[in-house]
């Protein structure tokens, strides 16, 4: 019984996003993350995200970076918004305005086998 119970009515735009992700067989975890990230943008915007402009997208990314949002989180948000703008809204020009954040990746520590002399 891991069914999600909707709280109130779902907007047609949110339902369309869910349908687009389901049609492409996104995992439940990915769907949950994308809904959260698109919701984060909509909350920041203060209006429906279908009304967003290229300048809104730019300001959102700048403000998120200034707020100290880590690079991997920003890249996750970028992936969600790219999908939303490209597939759900059919506004690829907005998706092209999104910028992935470069971040240093740590090289894993590799343990070597110690040789015994003797």
N, CA, C and O atoms as a printed pandas DataFrame, in Angstrom:
     atom_number atom_name residue_name chain_id  residue_number  x_coord  y_coord  z_coord
0              1         N          UNK        A               1    0.833   -1.186    0.000
1              2        CA          UNK        A               1    0.000    0.000    0.000
2              3         C          UNK        A               1    0.879    1.250    0.000
3              4         O          UNK        A               1    0.851    2.031    0.951
4              5         N          UNK        A               2    1.644    1.436   -1.048
5              6        CA          UNK        A               2    2.493    2.610   -1.184
6              7         C          UNK        A               2    1.883    3.644   -2.120
7              8         O          UNK        A               2    2.605    4.428   -2.736
8              9         N          UNK        A               3    0.558    3.651   -2.230
9             10        CA          UNK        A               3   -0.102    4.597   -3.113
10            11         C          UNK        A               3   -0.020    6.001   -2.545
11            12         O          UNK        A               3   -0.147    6.209   -1.338
12            13         N          UNK        A               4    0.194    6.961   -3.431
13            14        CA          UNK        A               4    0.206    8.353   -3.012
14            15         C          UNK        A               4   -1.234    8.829   -2.896
15            16         O          UNK        A               4   -2.055    8.581   -3.779
16            17         N          UNK        A               5   -1.526    9.501   -1.819
17            18        CA          UNK        A               5   -2.871   10.013   -1.617
18            19         C          UNK        A               5   -2.845   11.498   -1.939
19            20         O          UNK        A               5   -2.168   12.271   -1.261
20            21         N          UNK        A               6   -3.590   11.905   -2.987
21            22        CA          UNK        A               6   -3.579   13.320   -3.340
22            23         C          UNK        A               6   -4.229   14.167   -2.253
23            24         O          UNK        A               6   -5.238   13.780   -1.664
24            25         N          UNK        A               7   -3.637   15.320   -1.999
25            26        CA          UNK        A               7   -4.181   16.252   -1.026
26            27         C          UNK        A               7   -4.800   17.392   -1.820
27            28         O          UNK        A               7   -4.082   18.251   -2.331
28            29         N          UNK        A               8   -6.104   17.409   -1.929
29            30        CA          UNK        A               8   -6.772   18.445   -2.706
30            31         C          UNK        A               8   -6.688   18.151   -4.194
31            32         O          UNK        A               8   -6.225   17.089   -4.608
32            33         N          UNK        A               9   -7.141   19.100   -4.982
33            34        CA          UNK        A               9   -7.152   18.945   -6.434
34            35         C          UNK        A               9   -5.765   19.205   -7.014
35            36         O          UNK        A               9   -5.020   20.053   -6.524
36            37         N          UNK        A              10   -5.439   18.469   -8.052
37            38        CA          UNK        A              10   -4.174   18.651   -8.762
38            39         C          UNK        A              10   -4.450   19.573   -9.950
39            40         O          UNK        A              10   -5.423   19.386  -10.680
40            41         N          UNK        A              11   -3.591   20.557  -10.130
41            42        CA          UNK        A              11   -3.785   21.475  -11.258
42            43         C          UNK        A              11   -3.584   20.710  -12.571
43            44         O          UNK        A              11   -2.850   19.723  -12.608
44            45         N          UNK        A              12   -4.228   21.160  -13.634
45            46        CA          UNK        A              12   -4.049   20.497  -14.938
46            47         C          UNK        A              12   -2.584   20.476  -15.383
47            48         O          UNK        A              12   -2.138   19.507  -15.997
48            49         N          UNK        A              13   -1.839   21.535  -15.076
49            50        CA          UNK        A              13   -0.429   21.592  -15.475
50            51         C          UNK        A              13    0.390   20.551  -14.716
51            52         O          UNK        A              13    1.226   19.869  -15.308
52            53         N          UNK        A              14    0.155   20.425  -13.416
53            54        CA          UNK        A              14    0.853   19.418  -12.610
54            55         C          UNK        A              14    0.500   18.016  -13.104
55            56         O          UNK        A              14    1.372   17.151  -13.192
56            57         N          UNK        A              15   -0.777   17.788  -13.426
57            58        CA          UNK        A              15   -1.200   16.478  -13.929
58            59         C          UNK        A              15   -0.535   16.174  -15.266
59            60         O          UNK        A              15   -0.149   15.036  -15.536
60            61         N          UNK        A              16   -0.407   17.197  -16.092
61            62        CA          UNK        A              16    0.259   16.995  -17.393
62            63         C          UNK        A              16    1.722   16.605  -17.193
63            64         O          UNK        A              16    2.232   15.726  -17.888
64            65         N          UNK        A              17    2.402   17.259  -16.239
65            66        CA          UNK        A              17    3.786   16.908  -15.924
66            67         C          UNK        A              17    3.867   15.462  -15.446
67            68         O          UNK        A              17    4.741   14.714  -15.882
68            69         N          UNK        A              18    2.973   15.069  -14.566
69            70        CA          UNK        A              18    2.944   13.682  -14.070
70            71         C          UNK        A              18    2.719   12.718  -15.219
71            72         O          UNK        A              18    3.397   11.695  -15.316
72            73         N          UNK        A              19    1.766   13.037  -16.095
73            74        CA          UNK        A              19    1.483   12.173  -17.249
74            75         C          UNK        A              19    2.694   12.051  -18.168
75            76         O          UNK        A              19    2.999   10.961  -18.652
76            77         N          UNK        A              20    3.384   13.164  -18.410
77            78        CA          UNK        A              20    4.573   13.144  -19.273
78            79         C          UNK        A              20    5.666   12.256  -18.679
79            80         O          UNK        A              20    6.336   11.518  -19.402
80            81         N          UNK        A              21    5.839   12.331  -17.368
81            82        CA          UNK        A              21    6.867   11.511  -16.713
82            83         C          UNK        A              21    6.461   10.041  -16.693
83            84         O          UNK        A              21    7.293    9.159  -16.908
84            85         N          UNK        A              22    5.190    9.783  -16.438
85            86        CA          UNK        A              22    4.696    8.402  -16.403
86            87         C          UNK        A              22    4.818    7.755  -17.779
87            88         O          UNK        A              22    5.216    6.595  -17.892
88            89         N          UNK        A              23    4.475    8.506  -18.820
89            90        CA          UNK        A              23    4.559    8.005  -20.188
90            91         C          UNK        A              23    5.989    7.595  -20.541
91            92         O          UNK        A              23    6.204    6.668  -21.321
92            93         N          UNK        A              24    6.960    8.295  -19.958
93            94        CA          UNK        A              24    8.368    7.988  -20.225
94            95         C          UNK        A              24    8.960    7.024  -19.195
95            96         O          UNK        A              24   10.167    6.784  -19.171
96            97         N          UNK        A              25    8.100    6.487  -18.360
97            98        CA          UNK        A              25    8.461    5.473  -17.356
98            99         C          UNK        A              25    9.514    5.963  -16.357
99           100         O          UNK        A              25   10.412    5.212  -15.975
100          101         N          UNK        A              26    9.398    7.221  -15.941
101          102        CA          UNK        A              26   10.271    7.730  -14.890
102          103         C          UNK        A              26    9.946    6.999  -13.594
103          104         O          UNK        A              26    8.787    6.683  -13.326
104          105         N          UNK        A              27   10.956    6.736  -12.804
105          106        CA          UNK        A              27   10.720    6.074  -11.516
106          107         C          UNK        A              27    9.930    6.998  -10.605
107          108         O          UNK        A              27    9.884    8.208  -10.824
108          109         N          UNK        A              28    9.309    6.423   -9.584
109          110        CA          UNK        A              28    8.548    7.234   -8.619
110          111         C          UNK        A              28    9.448    8.261   -7.944
111          112         O          UNK        A              28    9.032    9.391   -7.687
112          113         N          UNK        A              29   10.687    7.858   -7.658
113          114        CA          UNK        A              29   11.635    8.762   -7.009
114          115         C          UNK        A              29   11.953    9.960   -7.912
115          116         O          UNK        A              29   11.986   11.099   -7.446
116          117         N          UNK        A              30   12.184    9.702   -9.196
117          118        CA          UNK        A              30   12.459   10.786  -10.137
118          119         C          UNK        A              30   11.241   11.695  -10.259
119          120         O          UNK        A              30   11.377   12.919  -10.283
120          121         N          UNK        A              31   10.073   11.110  -10.336
121          122        CA          UNK        A              31    8.854   11.913  -10.420
122          123         C          UNK        A              31    8.702   12.798   -9.182
123          124         O          UNK        A              31    8.362   13.976   -9.293
124          125         N          UNK        A              32    8.949   12.236   -8.027
125          126        CA          UNK        A              32    8.844   12.992   -6.780
126          127         C          UNK        A              32    9.836   14.158   -6.791
127          128         O          UNK        A              32    9.489   15.278   -6.414
128          129         N          UNK        A              33   11.072   13.889   -7.225
129          130        CA          UNK        A              33   12.099   14.931   -7.275
130          131         C          UNK        A              33   11.749   16.028   -8.281
131          132         O          UNK        A              33   11.899   17.213   -7.984
132          133         N          UNK        A              34   11.283   15.638   -9.469
133          134        CA          UNK        A              34   10.932   16.629  -10.488
134          135         C          UNK        A              34    9.756   17.489  -10.029
135          136         O          UNK        A              34    9.760   18.703  -10.238
136          137         N          UNK        A              35    8.753   16.873   -9.406
137          138        CA          UNK        A              35    7.614   17.643   -8.894
138          139         C          UNK        A              35    8.070   18.631   -7.826
139          140         O          UNK        A              35    7.618   19.775   -7.795
140          141         N          UNK        A              36    8.963   18.184   -6.955
141          142        CA          UNK        A              36    9.496   19.068   -5.913
142          143         C          UNK        A              36   10.253   20.241   -6.533
143          144         O          UNK        A              36   10.075   21.386   -6.117
144          145         N          UNK        A              37   11.103   19.957   -7.532
145          146        CA          UNK        A              37   11.944   20.994   -8.123
146          147         C          UNK        A              37   11.142   21.988   -8.966
147          148         O          UNK        A              37   11.412   23.188   -8.925
148          149         N          UNK        A              38   10.175   21.509   -9.716
149          150        CA          UNK        A              38    9.316   22.424  -10.478
150          151         C          UNK        A              38    8.476   23.248   -9.498
151          152         O          UNK        A              38    8.243   24.436   -9.720
152          153         N          UNK        A              39    8.024   22.612   -8.417
153          154        CA          UNK        A              39    7.286   23.326   -7.379
154          155         C          UNK        A              39    8.133   24.400   -6.719
155          156         O          UNK        A              39    7.641   25.484   -6.405
156          157         N          UNK        A              40    9.389   24.102   -6.515
157          158        CA          UNK        A              40   10.327   25.076   -5.930
158          159         C          UNK        A              40   10.423   26.313   -6.827
159          160         O          UNK        A              40   10.411   27.445   -6.344
160          161         N          UNK        A              41   10.518   26.083   -8.125
161          162        CA          UNK        A              41   10.578   27.198   -9.071
162          163         C          UNK        A              41    9.274   27.983   -9.057
163          164         O          UNK        A              41    9.291   29.214   -9.040
164          165         N          UNK        A              42    8.146   27.284   -9.063
165          166        CA          UNK        A              42    6.839   27.952   -9.068
166          167         C          UNK        A              42    6.638   28.782   -7.804
167          168         O          UNK        A              42    6.095   29.886   -7.863
168          169         N          UNK        A              43    7.072   28.258   -6.671
169          170        CA          UNK        A              43    6.962   28.996   -5.412
170          171         C          UNK        A              43    7.819   30.252   -5.466
171          172         O          UNK        A              43    7.382   31.328   -5.058
172          173         N          UNK        A              44    9.034   30.111   -5.967
173          174        CA          UNK        A              44    9.918   31.265   -6.097
174          175         C          UNK        A              44    9.299   32.302   -7.041
175          176         O          UNK        A              44    9.352   33.504   -6.781
176          177         N          UNK        A              45    8.716   31.819   -8.135
177          178        CA          UNK        A              45    8.146   32.698   -9.153
178          179         C          UNK        A              45    6.906   33.427   -8.632
179          180         O          UNK        A              45    6.664   34.581   -8.986
180          181         N          UNK        A              46    6.137   32.757   -7.805
181          182        CA          UNK        A              46    4.937   33.368   -7.244
182          183         C          UNK        A              46    3.738   33.354   -8.177
183          184         O          UNK        A              46    2.735   34.024   -7.933
184          185         N          UNK        A              47    3.856   32.586   -9.243
185          186        CA          UNK        A              47    2.747   32.440  -10.192
186          187         C          UNK        A              47    2.944   31.121  -10.937
187          188         O          UNK        A              47    3.929   30.420  -10.704
188          189         N          UNK        A              48    2.042   30.788  -11.808
189          190        CA          UNK        A              48    2.161   29.537  -12.546
190          191         C          UNK        A              48    3.435   29.536  -13.386
191          192         O          UNK        A              48    3.732   30.520  -14.064
192          193         N          UNK        A              49    4.192   28.434  -13.345
193          194        CA          UNK        A              49    5.452   28.393  -14.095
194          195         C          UNK        A              49    5.278   28.451  -15.611
195          196         O          UNK        A              49    6.252   28.681  -16.328
196          197         N          UNK        A              50    4.055   28.248  -16.114
197          198        CA          UNK        A              50    3.876   28.356  -17.567
198          199         C          UNK        A              50    3.989   29.804  -18.042
199          200         O          UNK        A              50    4.081   30.056  -19.244
200          201         N          UNK        A              51    3.984   30.762  -17.101
201          202        CA          UNK        A              51    4.118   32.177  -17.451
202          203         C          UNK        A              51    5.562   32.664  -17.359
203          204         O          UNK        A              51    5.826   33.848  -17.570
204          205         N          UNK        A              52    6.495   31.776  -17.051
205          206        CA          UNK        A              52    7.897   32.156  -16.847
206          207         C          UNK        A              52    8.515   32.717  -18.119
207          208         O          UNK        A              52    8.162   32.337  -19.235
208          209         N          UNK        A              53    9.447   33.632  -17.908
209          210        CA          UNK        A              53   10.211   34.217  -19.011
210          211         C          UNK        A              53   11.665   33.767  -18.878
211          212         O          UNK        A              53   12.065   33.199  -17.862
212          213         N          UNK        A              54   12.437   34.031  -19.915
213          214        CA          UNK        A              54   13.866   33.704  -19.879
214          215         C          UNK        A              54   14.543   34.462  -18.736
215          216         O          UNK        A              54   15.432   33.921  -18.079
216          217         N          UNK        A              55   14.137   35.686  -18.498
217          218        CA          UNK        A              55   14.716   36.470  -17.404
218          219         C          UNK        A              55   14.360   35.867  -16.043
219          220         O          UNK        A              55   15.180   35.893  -15.126
220          221         N          UNK        A              56   13.153   35.328  -15.902
221          222        CA          UNK        A              56   12.766   34.652  -14.659
222          223         C          UNK        A              56   13.685   33.464  -14.394
223          224         O          UNK        A              56   14.148   33.271  -13.270
224          225         N          UNK        A              57   13.947   32.672  -15.426
225          226        CA          UNK        A              57   14.806   31.492  -15.296
226          227         C          UNK        A              57   16.211   31.916  -14.876
227          228         O          UNK        A              57   16.818   31.304  -13.997
228          229         N          UNK        A              58   16.708   32.949  -15.502
229          230        CA          UNK        A              58   18.044   33.464  -15.182
230          231         C          UNK        A              58   18.118   33.938  -13.734
231          232         O          UNK        A              58   19.039   33.566  -13.007
232          233         N          UNK        A              59   17.153   34.758  -13.309
233          234        CA          UNK        A              59   17.151   35.283  -11.944
234          235         C          UNK        A              59   17.008   34.164  -10.917
235          236         O          UNK        A              59   17.627   34.216   -9.854
236          237         N          UNK        A              60   16.200   33.158  -11.226
237          238        CA          UNK        A              60   16.026   32.023  -10.315
238          239         C          UNK        A              60   17.363   31.324  -10.077
239          240         O          UNK        A              60   17.727   31.038   -8.936
240          241         N          UNK        A              61   18.083   31.052  -11.152
241          242        CA          UNK        A              61   19.362   30.360  -10.999
242          243         C          UNK        A              61   20.368   31.208  -10.229
243          244         O          UNK        A              61   21.100   30.688   -9.388
244          245         N          UNK        A              62   20.407   32.478  -10.504
245          246        CA          UNK        A              62   21.328   33.365   -9.786
246          247         C          UNK        A              62   20.981   33.390   -8.303
247          248         O          UNK        A              62   21.867   33.261   -7.459
248          249         N          UNK        A              63   19.715   33.554   -7.981
249          250        CA          UNK        A              63   19.307   33.628   -6.576
250          251         C          UNK        A              63   19.542   32.311   -5.839
251          252         O          UNK        A              63   19.910   32.316   -4.664
252          253         N          UNK        A              64   19.332   31.185   -6.519
253          254        CA          UNK        A              64   19.591   29.890   -5.891
254          255         C          UNK        A              64   21.082   29.743   -5.590
255          256         O          UNK        A              64   21.462   29.263   -4.522
256          257         N          UNK        A              65   21.912   30.155   -6.529
257          258        CA          UNK        A              65   23.363   30.087   -6.331
258          259         C          UNK        A              65   23.784   31.003   -5.185
259          260         O          UNK        A              65   24.581   30.611   -4.332
260          261         N          UNK        A              66   23.246   32.225   -5.167
261          262        CA          UNK        A              66   23.568   33.178   -4.097
262          263         C          UNK        A              66   23.116   32.668   -2.729
263          264         O          UNK        A              66   23.723   32.991   -1.708
264          265         N          UNK        A              67   22.050   31.872   -2.718
265          266        CA          UNK        A              67   21.528   31.311   -1.464
266          267         C          UNK        A              67   22.362   30.122   -0.993
267          268         O          UNK        A              67   22.124   29.586    0.090
268          269         N          UNK        A              68   23.339   29.709   -1.801
269          270        CA          UNK        A              68   24.227   28.623   -1.393
270          271         C          UNK        A              68   23.721   27.227   -1.718
271          272         O          UNK        A              68   24.171   26.251   -1.118
272          273         N          UNK        A              69   22.794   27.121   -2.659
273          274        CA          UNK        A              69   22.312   25.801   -3.060
274          275         C          UNK        A              69   23.481   25.049   -3.694
275          276         O          UNK        A              69   24.105   25.559   -4.624
276          277         N          UNK        A              70   23.788   23.843   -3.204
277          278        CA          UNK        A              70   24.939   23.082   -3.727
278          279         C          UNK        A              70   24.799   22.750   -5.216
279          280         O          UNK        A              70   23.689   22.606   -5.728
280          281         N          UNK        A              71   25.927   22.634   -5.892
281          282        CA          UNK        A              71   25.946   22.363   -7.333
282          283         C          UNK        A              71   25.152   21.113   -7.722
283          284         O          UNK        A              71   24.389   21.173   -8.686
284          285         N          UNK        A              72   25.296   19.978   -7.017
285          286        CA          UNK        A              72   24.504   18.808   -7.422
286          287         C          UNK        A              72   22.992   19.056   -7.318
287          288         O          UNK        A              72   22.223   18.557   -8.139
288          289         N          UNK        A              73   22.575   19.816   -6.322
289          290        CA          UNK        A              73   21.147   20.140   -6.175
290          291         C          UNK        A              73   20.704   21.045   -7.315
291          292         O          UNK        A              73   19.631   20.849   -7.885
292          293         N          UNK        A              74   21.521   22.032   -7.648
293          294        CA          UNK        A              74   21.180   22.929   -8.767
294          295         C          UNK        A              74   21.064   22.148  -10.067
295          296         O          UNK        A              74   20.165   22.403  -10.867
296          297         N          UNK        A              75   21.962   21.204  -10.280
297          298        CA          UNK        A              75   21.914   20.410  -11.510
298          299         C          UNK        A              75   20.672   19.526  -11.555
299          300         O          UNK        A              75   20.132   19.258  -12.628
300          301         N          UNK        A              76   20.232   19.084  -10.408
301          302        CA          UNK        A              76   19.000   18.310  -10.313
302          303         C          UNK        A              76   17.800   19.184  -10.691
303          304         O          UNK        A              76   16.908   18.753  -11.422
304          305         N          UNK        A              77   17.797   20.409  -10.184
305          306        CA          UNK        A              77   16.730   21.361  -10.499
306          307         C          UNK        A              77   16.739   21.676  -11.998
307          308         O          UNK        A              77   15.684   21.749  -12.628
308          309         N          UNK        A              78   17.926   21.858  -12.558
309          310        CA          UNK        A              78   18.058   22.142  -13.992
310          311         C          UNK        A              78   17.462   20.999  -14.812
311          312         O          UNK        A              78   16.745   21.250  -15.781
312          313         N          UNK        A              79   17.743   19.759  -14.444
313          314        CA          UNK        A              79   17.201   18.601  -15.173
314          315         C          UNK        A              79   15.675   18.600  -15.124
315          316         O          UNK        A              79   15.017   18.362  -16.137
316          317         N          UNK        A              80   15.118   18.864  -13.950
317          318        CA          UNK        A              80   13.664   18.877  -13.789
318          319         C          UNK        A              80   13.035   19.985  -14.622
319          320         O          UNK        A              80   12.042   19.763  -15.314
320          321         N          UNK        A              81   13.616   21.178  -14.553
321          322        CA          UNK        A              81   13.052   22.304  -15.301
322          323         C          UNK        A              81   13.234   22.132  -16.807
323          324         O          UNK        A              81   12.368   22.535  -17.583
324          325         N          UNK        A              82   14.347   21.539  -17.224
325          326        CA          UNK        A              82   14.532   21.270  -18.663
326          327         C          UNK        A              82   13.438   20.343  -19.179
327          328         O          UNK        A              82   12.853   20.578  -20.237
328          329         N          UNK        A              83   13.173   19.285  -18.416
329          330        CA          UNK        A              83   12.113   18.361  -18.824
330          331         C          UNK        A              83   10.780   19.090  -18.877
331          332         O          UNK        A              83   10.042   18.983  -19.856
332          333         N          UNK        A              84   10.480   19.827  -17.824
333          334        CA          UNK        A              84    9.209   20.547  -17.729
334          335         C          UNK        A              84    9.027   21.523  -18.886
335          336         O          UNK        A              84    7.981   21.521  -19.536
336          337         N          UNK        A              85   10.033   22.358  -19.153
337          338        CA          UNK        A              85    9.911   23.348  -20.220
338          339         C          UNK        A              85    9.883   22.698  -21.601
339          340         O          UNK        A              85    9.144   23.143  -22.479
340          341         N          UNK        A              86   10.676   21.657  -21.798
341          342        CA          UNK        A              86   10.774   21.023  -23.117
342          343         C          UNK        A              86    9.573   20.142  -23.432
343          344         O          UNK        A              86    8.982   20.254  -24.507
344          345         N          UNK        A              87    9.208   19.263  -22.495
345          346        CA          UNK        A              87    8.179   18.261  -22.789
346          347         C          UNK        A              87    6.778   18.664  -22.340
347          348         O          UNK        A              87    5.810   18.460  -23.073
348          349         N          UNK        A              88    6.667   19.225  -21.161
349          350        CA          UNK        A              88    5.335   19.543  -20.644
350          351         C          UNK        A              88    4.804   20.845  -21.237
351          352         O          UNK        A              88    3.636   20.921  -21.618
352          353         N          UNK        A              89    5.650   21.867  -21.318
353          354        CA          UNK        A              89    5.193   23.159  -21.831
354          355         C          UNK        A              89    5.496   23.381  -23.310
355          356         O          UNK        A              89    4.949   24.303  -23.916
356          357         N          UNK        A              90    6.363   22.548  -23.903
357          358        CA          UNK        A              90    6.806   22.733  -25.289
358          359         C          UNK        A              90    7.376   24.140  -25.482
359          360         O          UNK        A              90    7.033   24.854  -26.424
360          361         N          UNK        A              91    8.271   24.511  -24.539
361          362        CA          UNK        A              91    8.959   25.810  -24.611
362          363         C          UNK        A              91   10.467   25.567  -24.496
363          364         O          UNK        A              91   11.087   25.966  -23.510
364          365         N          UNK        A              92   11.053   24.917  -25.497
365          366        CA          UNK        A              92   12.479   24.568  -25.421
366          367         C          UNK        A              92   13.390   25.789  -25.325
367          368         O          UNK        A              92   14.525   25.667  -24.865
368          369         N          UNK        A              93   12.920   26.960  -25.747
369          370        CA          UNK        A              93   13.754   28.158  -25.642
370          371         C          UNK        A              93   14.063   28.489  -24.183
371          372         O          UNK        A              93   15.124   29.040  -23.891
372          373         N          UNK        A              94   13.160   28.164  -23.269
373          374        CA          UNK        A              94   13.438   28.375  -21.847
374          375         C          UNK        A              94   14.414   27.324  -21.321
375          376         O          UNK        A              94   15.281   27.625  -20.501
376          377         N          UNK        A              95   14.266   26.108  -21.792
377          378        CA          UNK        A              95   15.170   25.037  -21.358
378          379         C          UNK        A              95   16.608   25.359  -21.743
379          380         O          UNK        A              95   17.543   25.030  -21.013
380          381         N          UNK        A              96   16.776   25.996  -22.882
381          382        CA          UNK        A              96   18.128   26.345  -23.339
382          383         C          UNK        A              96   18.783   27.416  -22.465
383          384         O          UNK        A              96   20.004   27.568  -22.487
384          385         N          UNK        A              97   17.995   28.146  -21.710
385          386        CA          UNK        A              97   18.531   29.197  -20.836
386          387         C          UNK        A              97   19.075   28.637  -19.523
387          388         O          UNK        A              97   19.794   29.333  -18.806
388          389         N          UNK        A              98   18.746   27.406  -19.206
389          390        CA          UNK        A              98   19.202   26.793  -17.957
390          391         C          UNK        A              98   20.667   26.392  -18.068
391          392         O          UNK        A              98   21.106   25.862  -19.089
392          393         N          UNK        A              99   21.411   26.655  -17.006
393          394        CA          UNK        A              99   22.848   26.395  -17.001
394          395         C          UNK        A              99   23.190   25.395  -15.906
395          396         O          UNK        A              99   22.850   25.591  -14.739
396          397         N          UNK        A             100   23.868   24.318  -16.300
397          398        CA          UNK        A             100   24.355   23.361  -15.300
398          399         C          UNK        A             100   25.522   23.988  -14.558
399          400         O          UNK        A             100   26.294   24.760  -15.125
400          401         N          UNK        A             101   25.640   23.648  -13.291
401          402        CA          UNK        A             101   26.699   24.175  -12.443
402          403         C          UNK        A             101   27.853   23.182  -12.391
403          404         O          UNK        A             101   27.656   22.011  -12.067
404          405         N          UNK        A             102   29.051   23.649  -12.708
405          406        CA          UNK        A             102   30.234   22.791  -12.627
406          407         C          UNK        A             102   30.592   22.597  -11.157
407          408         O          UNK        A             102   30.475   23.520  -10.351
408          409         N          UNK        A             103   31.020   21.413  -10.828
409          410        CA          UNK        A             103   31.483   21.175   -9.464
410          411         C          UNK        A             103   32.600   20.146   -9.472
411          412         O          UNK        A             103   32.630   19.225  -10.288
412          413         N          UNK        A             104   33.505   20.336   -8.545
413          414        CA          UNK        A             104   34.650   19.431   -8.440
414          415         C          UNK        A             104   34.177   18.082   -7.909
415          416         O          UNK        A             104   33.410   18.008   -6.950
416          417         N          UNK        A             105   34.632   17.058   -8.528
417          418        CA          UNK        A             105   34.294   15.710   -8.067
418          419         C          UNK        A             105   35.512   15.126   -7.384
419          420         O          UNK        A             105   36.632   15.208   -7.888
420          421         N          UNK        A             106   35.275   14.544   -6.246
421          422        CA          UNK        A             106   36.381   13.966   -5.494
422          423         C          UNK        A             106   36.715   12.587   -6.050
423          424         O          UNK        A             106   35.829   11.790   -6.359
424          425         N          UNK        A             107   37.989   12.330   -6.168
425          426        CA          UNK        A             107   38.454   11.025   -6.618
426          427         C          UNK        A             107   38.376   10.080   -5.424
427          428         O          UNK        A             107   38.843   10.417   -4.336
428          429         N          UNK        A             108   37.790    8.901   -5.617
429          430        CA          UNK        A             108   37.679    7.981   -4.485
430          431         C          UNK        A             108   39.044    7.481   -4.018
431          432         O          UNK        A             108   39.983    7.350   -4.803
432          433         N          UNK        A             109   39.123    7.214   -2.753
433          434        CA          UNK        A             109   40.360    6.665   -2.188
434          435         C          UNK        A             109   40.433    5.198   -2.607
435          436         O          UNK        A             109   39.493    4.430   -2.402
436          437         N          UNK        A             110   41.551    4.833   -3.189
437          438        CA          UNK        A             110   41.741    3.450   -3.621
438          439         C          UNK        A             110   42.741    2.803   -2.675
439          440         O          UNK        A             110   43.871    3.266   -2.520
440          441         N          UNK        A             111   42.308    1.755   -2.068
441          442        CA          UNK        A             111   43.195    1.044   -1.146
442          443         C          UNK        A             111   44.009    0.030   -1.933
443          444         O          UNK        A             111   43.474   -0.680   -2.785
444          445         N          UNK        A             112   45.284   -0.034   -1.651
445          446        CA          UNK        A             112   46.137   -0.998   -2.334
446          447         C          UNK        A             112   46.416   -2.169   -1.382
447          448         O          UNK        A             112   46.371   -2.030   -0.160
448          449         N          UNK        A             113   46.699   -3.296   -1.973
449          450        CA          UNK        A             113   47.029   -4.466   -1.169
450          451         C          UNK        A             113   48.495   -4.366   -0.762
451          452         O          UNK        A             113   49.387   -4.232   -1.600
452          453         N          UNK        A             114   48.709   -4.433    0.519
453          454        CA          UNK        A             114   50.088   -4.349    1.015
454          455         C          UNK        A             114   50.753   -5.717    0.797
455          456         O          UNK        A             114   50.196   -6.757    1.148
456          457         N          UNK        A             115   51.919   -5.687    0.228
457          458        CA          UNK        A             115   52.645   -6.942   -0.023
458          459         C          UNK        A             115   53.538   -7.239    1.171
459          460         O          UNK        A             115   54.197   -6.363    1.732
460          461         N          UNK        A             116   53.526   -8.452    1.512
461          462        CA          UNK        A             116   54.395   -8.871    2.619
462          463         C          UNK        A             116   55.717   -9.351    2.049
463          464         O          UNK        A             116   55.756  -10.151    1.115
464          465         N          UNK        A             117   56.757   -8.866    2.608
465          466        CA          UNK        A             117   58.065   -9.330    2.126
466          467         C          UNK        A             117   58.454  -10.568    2.933
467          468         O          UNK        A             117   58.138  -10.693    4.116
468          469         N          UNK        A             118   59.098  -11.409    2.303
469          470        CA          UNK        A             118   59.589  -12.533    3.083
470          471         C          UNK        A             118   59.594  -13.773    2.417
471          472         O          UNK        A             118   59.992  -14.783    2.996
